[in-house]
Amino acid sequence: MRLAQHMAIASDRVTATAIEATEFPDMAQAYQVSGVPKIVINDRVEFMGALPESQFLDAVLQAVEPTKP
Amino acid sequence: MPFLAERDQVAVRKEFVRIQGPVKLVVFSQELVAGELCRQNEQLVREVAALDDRISVEVLNPVIDRERAEAYDVEEVPAIVVEGARDYGIRFLGIPGGYEFSNLIDSIIAVSSGEATLSDATKASLAELTDDVHIKVFSTPT
């Protein structure tokens, strides 16, 4: 969550929500959370575990890339 | 029983020395949906806020305070919005215990200044975003 919340501060475009998976089992199931931390960006890009800042940013940019025809 | 032991309070107070401006923790609670969890969440937030005068707490009910909840885009309880000079879009759904507790503390310090601790390259890339980005981070208490 640390990188996500700092990205939210840096950009008005970004929001960061930490979700306690055991308290929201329906949401955790919907997003197929089998391990934590699991990060889901725009319901489009997801990964598990902590990533270095540059790779986290790559994931964010990938999540807003136009869909290829 | 308090969430924060004496040594935790001392450690958090030490971190809060870095707070640079007012912070508001907007808590969403709804007794009928998740009474016990909401009470625990409120207690944790109040204990954290009690450690520094610059932190205030507001408790809202998403049904009664529907317009506010919609403005914050909060539908679930318990939830916390961490707000500084403005709402930066930082939310915690569920009690931020365990691993997320340190992120709650970090977010309070970060929104108090509005300064993100990121590399200049990352900030530059984020400044060029033309689409909204919603990041969800799932975690567990341990």
Backbone of each chain as ProteinMPNN parsed JSONL, in Angstrom:
{"seq_chain_A": "MRLAQHMAIASDRVTATAIEATEFPDMAQAYQVSGVPKIVINDRVEFMGALPESQFLDAVLQAVEPTKP", "coords_chain_A": {"N_chain_A": [[0.829, -1.222, 0.0], [2.09, 1.165, 0.503], [3.547, 2.364, -1.695], [1.411, 2.742, -3.439], [-0.219, 4.597, -2.062], [1.435, 6.814, -1.983], [1.618, 7.366, -4.665], [-0.98, 8.139, -5.114], [-0.997, 10.554, -3.777], [0.81, 11.951, -5.311], [-0.455, 12.197, -7.788], [-3.494, 13.479, -9.075], [-4.989, 11.799, -10.52], [-4.77, 9.303, -9.501], [-6.019, 6.838, -7.264], [-5.874, 5.123, -4.124], [-6.644, 2.182, -2.523], [-6.681, 0.33, 0.352], [-7.487, -2.929, 1.156], [-8.833, -4.979, 3.535], [-8.622, -8.247, 3.343], [-9.823, -10.442, 4.718], [-11.975, -9.329, 5.997], [-13.558, -8.551, 3.96], [-14.645, -10.789, 2.344], [-16.163, -11.398, 0.035], [-15.334, -9.557, -1.858], [-12.649, -10.21, -1.944], [-12.846, -12.741, -3.001], [-14.025, -12.228, -5.464], [-11.93, -10.945, -6.692], [-10.161, -12.93, -6.786], [-8.259, -13.406, -4.71], [-5.6, -15.046, -3.571], [-3.343, -14.93, -2.202], [-1.38, -12.582, -0.282], [0.498, -9.443, -0.218], [-1.96, -8.566, -2.646], [-2.167, -6.846, -5.612], [-4.312, -4.876, -7.526], [-4.901, -3.168, -10.436], [-6.966, -0.838, -11.872], [-8.753, -2.916, -12.379], [-7.509, -4.462, -14.234], [-4.755, -4.909, -14.503], [-2.769, -7.02, -12.573], [-0.868, -8.128, -9.722], [1.187, -10.036, -7.462], [2.619, -9.563, -4.263], [5.341, -7.466, -3.087], [6.643, -4.9, -5.165], [9.501, -3.308, -6.681], [9.725, 0.301, -6.933], [9.943, 1.251, -9.658], [9.005, -0.897, -11.175], [6.455, -1.149, -10.19], [5.382, 1.224, -11.082], [5.505, 0.706, -13.831], [3.511, -1.225, -14.001], [1.284, 0.334, -13.372], [1.256, 2.068, -15.569], [0.86, 0.26, -17.586], [-1.709, -0.485, -17.022], [-3.214, 1.609, -17.953], [-2.776, 1.69, -20.593], [-3.813, 1.951, -23.996], [-6.187, -0.381, -25.276], [-5.035, -2.955, -27.333], [-5.883, -3.37, -30.754]], "CA_chain_A": [[0.0, 0.0, 0.0], [2.891, 2.374, 0.648], [3.773, 3.006, -2.993], [0.112, 3.145, -3.995], [-0.716, 5.825, -1.426], [2.274, 7.943, -2.396], [1.224, 7.685, -6.042], [-2.247, 8.873, -5.003], [-0.661, 11.925, -3.384], [1.53, 12.588, -6.419], [-1.305, 12.445, -8.958], [-4.944, 13.544, -8.867], [-5.593, 10.714, -11.299], [-4.579, 8.004, -8.834], [-6.57, 6.57, -5.933], [-5.303, 3.912, -3.532], [-7.521, 1.604, -1.508], [-6.221, -0.891, 1.02], [-8.661, -3.744, 1.494], [-8.522, -6.076, 4.443], [-9.284, -9.326, 2.606], [-10.657, -11.34, 5.53], [-13.206, -8.627, 6.356], [-14.352, -8.402, 2.737], [-14.401, -12.042, 1.617], [-16.79, -11.395, -1.294], [-14.455, -8.798, -2.745], [-11.419, -11.0, -2.1], [-13.166, -13.846, -3.899], [-14.248, -11.661, -6.793], [-10.628, -10.613, -7.278], [-9.357, -14.158, -6.695], [-7.105, -13.168, -3.842], [-5.18, -16.311, -2.96], [-2.199, -14.58, -1.361], [-1.281, -11.13, -0.099], [-0.416, -8.461, -0.789], [-2.31, -8.663, -4.055], [-2.444, -5.503, -6.118], [-5.137, -4.878, -8.728], [-4.952, -1.799, -10.942], [-8.053, -0.647, -12.844], [-9.326, -4.239, -12.661], [-6.931, -4.83, -15.52], [-3.404, -5.436, -14.268], [-2.646, -7.455, -11.182], [0.34, -8.865, -9.354], [1.219, -10.371, -6.045], [3.888, -9.279, -3.593], [5.87, -6.11, -3.216], [7.493, -4.648, -6.329], [10.242, -2.045, -6.606], [8.953, 1.445, -7.435], [9.902, 1.368, -11.125], [8.142, -1.956, -11.716], [5.083, -0.798, -9.791], [4.981, 2.265, -12.033], [5.253, 0.036, -15.113], [2.202, -1.869, -13.893], [0.292, 1.416, -13.452], [1.215, 2.562, -16.953], [0.277, -0.826, -18.375], [-3.149, -0.506, -16.739], [-3.904, 2.682, -18.69], [-2.443, 1.596, -22.02], [-4.983, 1.652, -24.817], [-6.299, -1.792, -25.657], [-4.58, -3.178, -28.713], [-6.96, -3.949, -31.562]], "C_chain_A": [[0.861, 1.268, 0.0], [3.1, 3.101, -0.686], [2.469, 3.531, -3.574], [-0.358, 4.457, -3.37], [0.145, 7.037, -1.778], [1.973, 8.342, -3.842], [-0.087, 8.477, -6.048], [-1.989, 10.337, -4.626], [-0.026, 12.668, -4.565], [0.621, 12.949, -7.582], [-2.79, 12.457, -8.59], [-5.668, 12.409, -9.578], [-5.623, 9.391, -10.532], [-5.315, 7.945, -7.495], [-5.987, 5.244, -5.437], [-6.214, 3.418, -2.416], [-6.912, 0.33, -0.953], [-7.459, -1.663, 1.448], [-8.23, -4.913, 2.361], [-9.331, -7.288, 3.946], [-10.205, -10.195, 3.47], [-11.968, -10.676, 5.966], [-14.123, -8.409, 5.144], [-14.16, -9.629, 1.839], [-15.01, -12.058, 0.21], [-15.897, -10.694, -2.304], [-13.174, -9.6, -3.014], [-11.654, -12.157, -3.076], [-13.332, -13.345, -5.331], [-12.923, -11.352, -7.494], [-9.634, -11.764, -7.14], [-8.07, -13.95, -5.899], [-6.728, -14.482, -3.153], [-3.951, -16.094, -2.074], [-2.144, -13.072, -1.249], [0.168, -10.705, 0.04], [-0.697, -8.734, -2.261], [-2.74, -7.285, -4.514], [-3.216, -5.62, -7.43], [-5.286, -3.432, -9.184], [-5.977, -1.702, -12.067], [-8.716, -1.967, -13.259], [-8.718, -4.84, -13.928], [-5.546, -5.464, -15.387], [-3.328, -5.869, -12.811], [-1.333, -8.188, -10.957], [0.333, -9.11, -7.859], [2.608, -10.052, -5.48], [4.361, -7.865, -3.87], [6.764, -6.007, -4.454], [8.309, -3.394, -6.082], [9.441, -0.939, -7.305], [8.837, 1.47, -8.967], [8.995, 0.304, -11.742], [6.677, -1.716, -11.358], [4.545, 0.25, -10.767], [4.677, 1.648, -13.404], [3.863, -0.605, -15.114], [1.079, -0.832, -14.002], [0.14, 1.88, -14.906], [0.587, 1.518, -17.881], [-1.247, -0.838, -18.214], [-3.916, 0.58, -17.493], [-3.541, 2.697, -20.187], [-3.703, 1.321, -22.827], [-5.0, 0.159, -25.187], [-5.874, -1.956, -27.108], [-5.701, -3.823, -29.525], [-6.685, -5.42, -31.903]], "O_chain_A": [[0.413, 2.323, -0.45], [2.86, 4.304, -0.789], [2.424, 4.628, -4.132], [-0.845, 5.337, -4.08], [-0.359, 8.157, -1.861], [2.063, 9.517, -4.198], [-0.283, 9.368, -6.875], [-2.678, 11.241, -5.1], [-0.288, 13.85, -4.787], [0.895, 13.913, -8.297], [-3.279, 11.57, -7.891], [-6.819, 12.102, -9.27], [-6.388, 8.484, -10.859], [-5.245, 8.878, -6.695], [-5.651, 4.363, -6.228], [-6.516, 4.154, -1.477], [-6.658, -0.626, -1.686], [-8.375, -1.094, 2.041], [-7.385, -5.722, 1.978], [-10.55, -7.346, 4.106], [-11.254, -10.635, 3.002], [-12.947, -11.358, 6.267], [-15.31, -8.121, 5.295], [-13.604, -9.541, 0.745], [-14.444, -12.659, -0.703], [-15.72, -11.15, -3.434], [-12.684, -9.663, -4.142], [-10.779, -12.505, -3.869], [-12.844, -13.958, -6.281], [-12.803, -11.475, -8.713], [-8.432, -11.597, -7.349], [-6.968, -14.268, -6.347], [-7.441, -14.964, -2.272], [-3.572, -16.97, -1.297], [-2.783, -12.36, -2.025], [1.007, -11.535, 0.388], [0.203, -9.087, -3.024], [-3.575, -6.638, -3.882], [-2.826, -6.366, -8.328], [-5.739, -2.575, -8.425], [-5.871, -2.392, -13.081], [-9.186, -2.094, -14.39], [-9.359, -5.64, -14.609], [-5.22, -6.43, -16.077], [-3.78, -5.149, -11.921], [-0.766, -8.785, -11.872], [-0.412, -8.487, -7.102], [3.627, -10.251, -6.142], [3.857, -7.172, -4.753], [7.541, -6.915, -4.749], [7.869, -2.504, -5.355], [8.592, -1.212, -8.154], [7.75, 1.687, -9.504], [8.296, 0.573, -12.719], [5.777, -2.043, -12.131], [3.401, 0.17, -11.216], [3.704, 2.027, -14.057], [3.135, -0.533, -16.105], [0.055, -1.079, -14.639], [-0.975, 2.057, -15.399], [-0.121, 1.853, -18.831], [-1.977, -1.161, -19.151], [-5.133, 0.482, -17.654], [-3.944, 3.589, -20.933], [-4.563, 0.551, -22.399], [-3.956, -0.463, -25.381], [-6.293, -1.205, -27.989], [-6.39, -4.718, -29.036], [-7.493, -6.059, -32.578]]}, "seq_chain_B": "MPFLAERDQVAVRKEFVRIQGPVKLVVFSQELVAGELCRQNEQLVREVAALDDRISVEVLNPVIDRERAEAYDVEEVPAIVVEGARDYGIRFLGIPGGYEFSNLIDSIIAVSSGEATLSDATKASLAELTDDVHIKVFSTPT", "coords_chain_B": {"N_chain_B": [[-10.251, -2.924, 25.922], [-7.226, -1.39, 24.954], [-6.056, -0.876, 21.55], [-3.518, -0.049, 20.96], [-0.569, -0.643, 22.495], [1.435, 0.694, 25.188], [4.099, 0.928, 24.283], [3.734, 0.932, 21.537], [2.36, 3.297, 21.191], [4.331, 5.12, 21.9], [6.158, 4.674, 19.842], [4.651, 5.425, 17.583], [4.104, 8.098, 18.147], [6.655, 9.121, 17.893], [7.013, 8.875, 15.15], [5.056, 10.645, 14.307], [6.115, 13.109, 14.734], [6.943, 14.034, 12.371], [4.718, 15.018, 11.09], [3.187, 17.566, 9.188], [1.036, 19.242, 8.861], [-2.566, 19.79, 9.245], [-4.564, 16.812, 9.549], [-7.256, 14.826, 8.532], [-9.159, 12.127, 9.6], [-11.57, 10.418, 8.136], [-14.088, 8.461, 9.117], [-16.026, 5.697, 8.209], [-18.841, 4.169, 9.41], [-21.221, 1.64, 10.189], [-23.535, 0.458, 12.117], [-25.48, -1.56, 11.771], [-24.558, -3.119, 9.71], [-21.894, -4.013, 10.12], [-21.303, -4.087, 12.993], [-19.489, -4.75, 15.209], [-16.935, -4.78, 13.967], [-16.871, -2.184, 12.984], [-16.947, -0.696, 15.327], [-14.517, -1.449, 16.483], [-12.786, -0.467, 14.545], [-13.271, 2.289, 14.675], [-12.369, 2.73, 17.262], [-9.635, 2.159, 17.014], [-8.858, 4.183, 15.236], [-9.442, 6.469, 16.759], [-7.654, 6.135, 18.854], [-5.243, 6.435, 17.513], [-5.502, 9.048, 16.554], [-5.533, 10.414, 18.929], [-2.927, 10.66, 19.565], [-1.771, 12.83, 18.417], [-2.313, 16.281, 18.151], [-2.879, 17.425, 15.75], [-4.362, 15.732, 14.269], [-7.602, 15.002, 13.3], [-10.872, 13.527, 13.786], [-13.661, 12.307, 12.047], [-16.779, 10.828, 12.122], [-18.841, 9.053, 9.99], [-21.975, 7.849, 8.739], [-22.674, 5.747, 6.128], [-25.275, 5.492, 5.167], [-26.931, 7.365, 6.438], [-25.414, 9.67, 6.03], [-25.415, 9.996, 3.219], [-24.823, 11.572, 0.932], [-22.288, 12.588, 1.471], [-20.869, 10.201, 1.654], [-21.114, 9.322, -0.957], [-19.729, 11.326, -2.267], [-17.198, 10.822, -1.322], [-16.931, 8.414, -2.447], [-17.356, 6.025, -1.041], [-18.53, 2.923, -0.192], [-18.465, 0.735, 1.385], [-18.226, -0.612, 4.741], [-16.227, -1.352, 7.668], [-14.636, 1.796, 6.92], [-11.942, 4.038, 6.115], [-11.061, 7.312, 5.313], [-8.182, 9.02, 4.463], [-7.3, 12.18, 4.892], [-5.684, 15.143, 3.853], [-4.701, 18.452, 3.288], [-6.349, 18.284, 1.21], [-8.522, 15.804, -0.297], [-6.774, 13.063, -1.178], [-7.403, 10.674, -2.239], [-6.976, 8.354, -0.768], [-7.783, 5.381, 0.784], [-8.852, 3.154, 3.363], [-10.178, 0.041, 3.64], [-11.766, -1.887, 5.975], [-10.334, -2.909, 9.121], [-7.307, -1.332, 9.702], [-5.145, -3.084, 10.787], [-2.251, -4.914, 11.891], [-0.061, -5.451, 9.215], [-0.986, -3.342, 7.589], [-1.227, -1.27, 9.354], [1.128, 0.216, 9.672], [1.172, 1.416, 7.221], [-1.061, 3.036, 7.361], [-0.192, 4.897, 9.267], [1.997, 5.938, 7.865], [0.615, 7.063, 5.716], [-0.811, 9.108, 6.942], [1.23, 10.85, 7.74], [2.255, 11.457, 5.223], [0.069, 12.69, 3.807], [-0.171, 14.933, 5.334], [1.716, 16.715, 4.517], [1.407, 16.623, 1.846], [3.325, 15.737, 0.221], [4.719, 13.393, -1.873], [6.639, 10.489, -1.342], [8.507, 9.62, -3.615], [10.462, 8.74, -6.521], [11.848, 11.28, -8.688], [11.524, 10.605, -11.342], [9.38, 8.816, -11.311], [7.361, 10.503, -10.348], [7.236, 12.296, -12.478], [6.309, 10.658, -14.549], [3.786, 9.957, -13.534], [2.585, 12.425, -13.534], [1.934, 12.743, -16.127], [-0.248, 11.215, -16.625], [-3.311, 10.536, -18.24], [-5.547, 9.195, -17.825], [-7.774, 7.856, -15.328], [-6.562, 6.119, -12.447], [-7.085, 3.367, -10.512], [-6.011, 1.892, -7.686], [-6.042, -1.134, -6.041], [-5.212, -2.649, -3.024], [-4.898, -5.656, -1.645], [-4.803, -7.075, 1.559], [-3.934, -8.938, 4.556], [-4.549, -9.274, 8.124], [-2.265, -10.347, 9.348]], "CA_chain_B": [[-8.79, -3.021, 25.86], [-6.721, -0.555, 23.854], [-5.333, -1.52, 20.451], [-2.119, 0.343, 20.968], [0.143, -0.766, 23.768], [2.232, 1.881, 25.516], [5.301, 1.025, 23.419], [3.27, 1.296, 20.187], [2.043, 4.734, 21.236], [5.608, 5.841, 21.9], [6.736, 4.543, 18.496], [3.851, 6.215, 16.628], [4.352, 9.517, 18.472], [7.957, 9.447, 17.308], [6.768, 9.037, 13.711], [4.184, 11.802, 14.106], [6.92, 14.34, 14.789], [7.108, 14.469, 10.977], [3.466, 15.591, 10.578], [3.439, 18.975, 8.865], [-0.193, 20.029, 8.779], [-3.723, 19.053, 9.733], [-4.99, 15.58, 8.877], [-8.574, 14.377, 8.998], [-9.499, 10.73, 9.334], [-13.022, 10.302, 8.006], [-14.396, 7.05, 9.363], [-17.383, 5.28, 7.857], [-19.314, 3.082, 10.254], [-22.65, 1.337, 10.079], [-23.769, -0.548, 13.157], [-26.311, -2.681, 11.316], [-23.86, -3.942, 8.718], [-20.711, -4.648, 10.726], [-21.195, -3.345, 14.249], [-18.277, -5.006, 15.982], [-15.764, -4.33, 13.197], [-16.899, -0.716, 12.904], [-16.573, -0.171, 16.653], [-13.066, -1.643, 16.64], [-12.104, 0.443, 13.617], [-13.37, 3.636, 15.269], [-11.494, 2.782, 18.44], [-8.246, 2.245, 16.553], [-8.649, 5.518, 14.661], [-9.427, 7.46, 17.851], [-6.398, 5.981, 19.599], [-4.175, 7.021, 16.687], [-5.709, 10.502, 16.515], [-5.235, 10.966, 20.258], [-1.473, 10.794, 19.727], [-1.28, 14.107, 17.881], [-3.394, 17.279, 18.091], [-3.157, 17.848, 14.37], [-5.221, 14.734, 13.624], [-9.001, 15.031, 13.746], [-11.663, 12.366, 13.372], [-15.085, 12.518, 11.794], [-17.408, 9.53, 11.865], [-20.033, 9.176, 9.15], [-22.715, 6.632, 8.426], [-22.906, 5.865, 4.684], [-26.699, 5.567, 4.839], [-27.431, 8.665, 6.913], [-24.616, 10.718, 5.366], [-25.261, 9.391, 1.887], [-24.159, 12.464, -0.033], [-20.852, 12.621, 1.797], [-20.319, 8.89, 1.281], [-21.008, 9.292, -2.424], [-18.644, 12.236, -2.646], [-15.939, 10.112, -1.027], [-16.991, 7.134, -3.157], [-17.23, 4.938, -0.066], [-19.757, 2.127, -0.104], [-18.287, -0.363, 2.345], [-17.8, -0.292, 6.106], [-15.652, -0.068, 8.075], [-13.723, 2.426, 5.973], [-11.268, 5.262, 6.574], [-10.472, 8.194, 4.307], [-7.091, 9.777, 5.071], [-7.37, 13.443, 4.164], [-4.815, 16.229, 4.296], [-5.256, 19.717, 2.837], [-7.476, 17.849, 0.372], [-8.67, 14.352, -0.382], [-5.854, 12.549, -2.203], [-7.888, 9.394, -2.767], [-6.439, 7.237, 0.014], [-8.846, 4.722, 1.543], [-8.604, 1.858, 3.986], [-11.401, -0.723, 3.888], [-11.426, -2.872, 6.995], [-9.476, -2.371, 10.183], [-5.909, -1.394, 9.277], [-4.262, -3.635, 11.826], [-1.119, -5.659, 11.335], [0.824, -4.857, 8.221], [-1.518, -2.077, 7.072], [-1.161, -0.208, 10.353], [2.264, 1.103, 9.376], [0.802, 2.214, 6.044], [-1.964, 4.092, 7.838], [0.653, 5.919, 9.9], [2.751, 6.569, 6.775], [-0.291, 7.892, 4.903], [-1.129, 10.304, 7.736], [2.381, 11.755, 7.636], [2.398, 11.895, 3.826], [-0.97, 13.663, 3.415], [-0.024, 16.16, 6.124], [2.541, 17.639, 3.743], [1.047, 16.515, 0.436], [4.539, 15.383, -0.512], [4.88, 11.96, -2.09], [8.016, 10.007, -1.307], [8.724, 8.845, -4.84], [11.549, 9.311, -7.313], [11.412, 12.322, -9.627], [11.105, 9.946, -12.588], [8.032, 8.288, -11.085], [6.446, 11.655, -10.266], [7.092, 12.848, -13.828], [5.429, 9.741, -15.299], [2.423, 10.055, -13.002], [2.046, 13.735, -13.917], [1.465, 12.671, -17.518], [-1.422, 10.334, -16.757], [-4.522, 11.188, -18.753], [-6.671, 8.354, -17.402], [-7.812, 7.576, -13.892], [-5.936, 4.862, -12.027], [-7.567, 2.927, -9.2], [-5.164, 0.791, -7.201], [-6.536, -1.856, -4.87], [-4.177, -3.465, -2.39], [-5.495, -6.598, -0.696], [-3.867, -7.592, 2.557], [-4.562, -9.61, 5.699], [-4.031, -8.659, 9.354], [-0.955, -10.857, 9.799]], "C_chain_B": [[-8.255, -2.178, 24.694], [-6.024, -1.387, 22.777], [-3.837, -1.297, 20.598], [-1.534, 0.243, 22.372], [0.991, 0.493, 23.956], [3.428, 2.045, 24.568], [4.925, 1.388, 21.981], [2.986, 2.798, 20.134], [3.317, 5.567, 21.173], [6.205, 5.834, 20.499], [5.98, 5.425, 17.495], [4.056, 7.715, 16.88], [5.656, 10.002, 17.846], [7.811, 9.696, 15.802], [6.008, 10.34, 13.445], [4.905, 13.143, 14.259], [7.044, 14.923, 13.377], [5.82, 15.033, 10.36], [3.662, 17.091, 10.355], [2.192, 19.848, 8.801], [-1.369, 19.184, 9.238], [-4.089, 17.845, 8.867], [-6.361, 15.214, 9.427], [-8.785, 12.921, 8.611], [-11.02, 10.639, 9.316], [-13.365, 8.817, 8.063], [-15.837, 6.769, 8.951], [-17.745, 4.047, 8.657], [-20.809, 2.872, 10.035], [-22.939, 0.148, 10.977], [-24.49, -1.783, 12.617], [-25.586, -3.617, 10.351], [-22.696, -4.709, 9.345], [-20.393, -3.95, 12.029], [-19.873, -3.509, 14.961], [-17.027, -4.489, 15.26], [-15.705, -2.809, 13.145], [-16.497, -0.091, 14.237], [-15.063, -0.293, 16.87], [-12.286, -0.665, 15.768], [-12.103, 1.866, 14.172], [-12.426, 3.779, 16.451], [-10.033, 2.942, 18.02], [-7.944, 3.652, 16.031], [-8.563, 6.569, 15.77], [-8.139, 7.356, 18.672], [-5.23, 6.603, 18.83], [-4.285, 8.549, 16.719], [-5.344, 11.164, 17.84], [-3.738, 11.225, 20.452], [-0.926, 12.103, 19.168], [-2.46, 15.063, 17.664], [-3.782, 17.65, 16.673], [-4.05, 16.864, 13.625], [-6.635, 14.831, 14.193], [-9.741, 13.828, 13.163], [-13.1, 12.798, 13.124], [-15.688, 11.161, 11.467], [-18.701, 9.756, 11.093], [-20.686, 7.812, 8.979], [-23.105, 6.716, 6.946], [-24.377, 5.937, 4.284], [-27.252, 6.944, 5.223], [-26.721, 9.812, 6.177], [-24.346, 10.304, 3.916], [-24.509, 10.268, 0.901], [-22.66, 12.533, 0.201], [-20.193, 11.316, 1.362], [-20.144, 8.8, -0.23], [-19.871, 10.175, -2.899], [-17.284, 11.583, -2.406], [-15.849, 8.776, -1.77], [-16.744, 5.956, -2.212], [-18.567, 4.219, 0.046], [-19.687, 1.077, 0.991], [-17.959, 0.187, 3.732], [-17.151, -1.524, 6.729], [-14.675, 0.468, 7.021], [-13.127, 3.687, 6.589], [-10.776, 6.025, 5.352], [-9.391, 9.003, 5.022], [-6.916, 11.059, 4.26], [-6.388, 14.464, 4.73], [-5.461, 17.547, 3.922], [-6.409, 19.454, 1.857], [-7.52, 16.325, 0.373], [-7.79, 13.844, -1.528], [-6.301, 11.209, -2.775], [-7.336, 8.179, -2.044], [-7.531, 6.678, 0.932], [-8.331, 3.437, 2.178], [-9.954, 1.201, 4.23], [-11.058, -1.849, 4.853], [-10.466, -2.262, 7.992], [-8.01, -2.465, 9.757], [-4.991, -1.831, 10.42], [-3.077, -4.292, 11.147], [-0.292, -4.847, 10.367], [0.324, -3.488, 7.749], [-1.436, -0.939, 8.091], [-0.018, 0.763, 10.045], [1.974, 1.957, 8.141], [-0.183, 3.321, 6.399], [-1.155, 5.243, 8.429], [1.429, 6.689, 8.828], [1.848, 7.494, 5.957], [-0.652, 9.189, 5.635], [-0.004, 11.334, 7.601], [2.482, 12.323, 6.219], [1.332, 12.922, 3.436], [-0.824, 14.983, 4.18], [0.824, 17.199, 5.387], [2.114, 17.672, 2.28], [2.236, 16.17, -0.437], [4.652, 13.87, -0.641], [6.354, 11.586, -2.035], [8.216, 9.04, -2.466], [9.869, 9.496, -5.6], [10.982, 10.372, -8.258], [10.894, 11.703, -10.919], [9.683, 9.417, -12.45], [7.025, 9.434, -11.058], [6.182, 12.223, -11.663], [6.159, 11.968, -14.66], [3.988, 9.878, -14.844], [1.77, 11.371, -13.425], [1.49, 13.717, -15.337], [0.245, 11.789, -17.709], [-2.615, 11.122, -17.283], [-5.767, 10.369, -18.422], [-6.616, 8.148, -15.895], [-7.212, 6.204, -13.598], [-6.444, 4.52, -10.629], [-6.755, 1.717, -8.766], [-5.816, 0.17, -5.968], [-5.397, -2.719, -4.331], [-4.845, -4.365, -1.354], [-4.434, -7.072, 0.281], [-4.645, -8.335, 3.628], [-3.916, -9.068, 6.973], [-2.641, -9.158, 9.762], [0.033, -10.974, 8.652]], "O_chain_B": [[-8.777, -2.25, 23.581], [-5.478, -2.455, 23.053], [-3.017, -2.194, 20.398], [-1.947, 0.943, 23.297], [1.23, 1.25, 23.015], [3.728, 3.149, 24.112], [5.684, 2.062, 21.285], [3.325, 3.476, 19.164], [3.376, 6.586, 20.484], [6.697, 6.857, 20.022], [6.594, 6.09, 16.661], [4.168, 8.499, 15.939], [5.753, 11.121, 17.344], [8.416, 10.619, 15.256], [6.288, 11.045, 12.475], [4.344, 14.191, 13.939], [7.224, 16.128, 13.201], [5.84, 15.481, 9.214], [4.219, 17.794, 11.199], [2.296, 21.07, 8.699], [-1.206, 18.012, 9.579], [-3.945, 17.857, 7.644], [-6.598, 15.283, 10.633], [-8.614, 12.535, 7.455], [-11.673, 10.766, 10.351], [-12.99, 8.033, 7.191], [-16.751, 7.515, 9.303], [-17.065, 3.022, 8.602], [-21.551, 3.808, 9.737], [-22.635, -0.999, 10.65], [-24.149, -2.913, 12.968], [-25.969, -4.777, 10.2], [-22.539, -5.91, 9.122], [-19.355, -3.303, 12.166], [-19.208, -2.524, 15.282], [-16.172, -3.844, 15.866], [-14.632, -2.215, 13.249], [-15.794, 0.92, 14.271], [-14.416, 0.627, 17.37], [-11.269, -0.11, 16.185], [-11.085, 2.558, 14.147], [-11.769, 4.806, 16.623], [-9.293, 3.745, 18.587], [-6.906, 4.234, 16.347], [-7.709, 7.456, 15.724], [-7.601, 8.366, 19.127], [-4.343, 7.219, 19.422], [-3.287, 9.249, 16.89], [-4.906, 12.314, 17.877], [-3.335, 11.92, 21.385], [0.23, 12.453, 19.405], [-3.472, 14.692, 17.068], [-4.887, 18.134, 16.429], [-4.451, 17.12, 12.489], [-6.838, 14.754, 15.405], [-9.304, 13.207, 12.194], [-13.676, 13.56, 13.9], [-15.163, 10.429, 10.628], [-19.548, 10.552, 11.498], [-20.036, 6.771, 9.065], [-23.793, 7.655, 6.546], [-24.698, 6.391, 3.186], [-27.944, 7.594, 4.44], [-27.349, 10.787, 5.763], [-23.203, 10.27, 3.462], [-23.672, 9.79, 0.134], [-21.866, 12.536, -0.74], [-19.108, 11.315, 0.781], [-19.148, 8.267, -0.719], [-19.137, 9.819, -3.821], [-16.345, 11.767, -3.181], [-14.823, 8.097, -1.726], [-16.02, 5.017, -2.543], [-19.597, 4.827, 0.338], [-20.712, 0.588, 1.466], [-17.476, 1.31, 3.87], [-17.494, -2.645, 6.353], [-13.99, -0.29, 6.335], [-13.725, 4.316, 7.462], [-10.149, 5.45, 4.463], [-9.651, 9.603, 6.065], [-6.456, 11.04, 3.118], [-6.278, 14.623, 5.945], [-6.642, 17.755, 4.2], [-7.311, 20.276, 1.696], [-6.671, 15.657, 0.963], [-8.029, 14.156, -2.694], [-5.665, 10.669, -3.68], [-7.235, 7.099, -2.625], [-8.117, 7.398, 1.74], [-7.494, 2.732, 1.614], [-10.788, 1.748, 4.952], [-10.174, -2.663, 4.585], [-9.861, -1.221, 7.734], [-7.519, -3.559, 9.481], [-4.185, -1.057, 10.936], [-2.94, -4.214, 9.926], [0.119, -3.722, 10.65], [1.124, -2.578, 7.533], [-1.564, 0.229, 7.724], [-0.18, 1.979, 10.146], [2.465, 3.08, 8.025], [-0.149, 4.405, 5.818], [-1.403, 6.411, 8.13], [1.514, 7.916, 8.866], [2.267, 8.578, 5.553], [-0.781, 10.243, 5.012], [-0.248, 12.52, 7.38], [2.757, 13.508, 6.032], [1.654, 13.925, 2.799], [-1.298, 16.024, 3.725], [0.674, 18.402, 5.599], [2.415, 18.623, 1.559], [2.183, 16.287, -1.661], [4.678, 13.153, 0.359], [7.206, 12.27, -2.603], [8.111, 7.823, -2.318], [10.209, 10.655, -5.358], [9.794, 10.363, -8.583], [9.946, 12.207, -11.521], [8.873, 9.555, -13.367], [5.962, 9.347, -11.671], [5.052, 12.585, -11.992], [5.313, 12.48, -15.394], [3.072, 9.912, -15.666], [0.561, 11.431, -13.647], [0.679, 14.566, -15.707], [-0.243, 11.632, -18.828], [-2.892, 12.232, -16.828], [-6.891, 10.786, -18.697], [-5.558, 8.251, -15.273], [-7.335, 5.266, -14.385], [-6.257, 5.286, -9.684], [-6.804, 0.659, -9.393], [-6.104, 0.854, -4.986], [-4.716, -3.42, -5.079], [-5.301, -3.893, -0.313], [-3.32, -7.424, -0.107], [-5.875, -8.357, 3.608], [-2.845, -8.464, 6.91], [-1.916, -8.446, 10.456], [1.175, -11.385, 8.86]]}, "name": "protein", "num_of_chains": 2, "seq": "MRLAQHMAIASDRVTATAIEATEFPDMAQAYQVSGVPKIVINDRVEFMGALPESQFLDAVLQAVEPTKPMPFLAERDQVAVRKEFVRIQGPVKLVVFSQELVAGELCRQNEQLVREVAALDDRISVEVLNPVIDRERAEAYDVEEVPAIVVEGARDYGIRFLGIPGGYEFSNLIDSIIAVSSGEATLSDATKASLAELTDDVHIKVFSTPT"}
